[in-house]
Amino acid sequence: MNRKRKSIPAFENEAAERTFWKHHDSADYVDWSKAQRVRFSNLKPSTKPISLRLPVALLEQIKTEANKRDVPYQSLIKVWLSEKLASR
């Protein structure tokens, strides 16, 4: 069915746009049947900094391993944690 879509108004700011979409159905403005799935490959997942106390000797070993692999030690820790969880 080809129905006439309304024009999306210009918004003064993000808050005005948020309020608008809170009270309006996007189907009146966008033909979702023509939507295509896309992938945003360069987006990084949200992260949260944490404090982790490690023995100095353990941290030095991790840094040595990271240096051998030419990666930052914090990235190596994240990879190891992720691999360990995936193997469970």
Stockholm file with secondary structure:
# STOCKHOLM 1.0

chainA/1-88         MNRKRKSIPAFENEAAERTFWKHHDSADYVDWSKAQRVRFSNLKPSTKPISLRLPVALLEQIKTEANKRDVPYQSLIKVWLSEKLASR
#=GR chainA/1-88 SS CCCCCCCCCCCSSHHHHHHHHHHSCGGGTCCGGGCCCCCCTTCCCCCCCCCCCCCHHHHHHHHHHHHHHTSCHHHHHHHHHHHHHHTC
#=GC SS_cons        CCCCCCCCCCCSSHHHHHHHHHHSCGGGTCCGGGCCCCCCTTCCCCCCCCCCCCCHHHHHHHHHHHHHHTSCHHHHHHHHHHHHHHTC
//
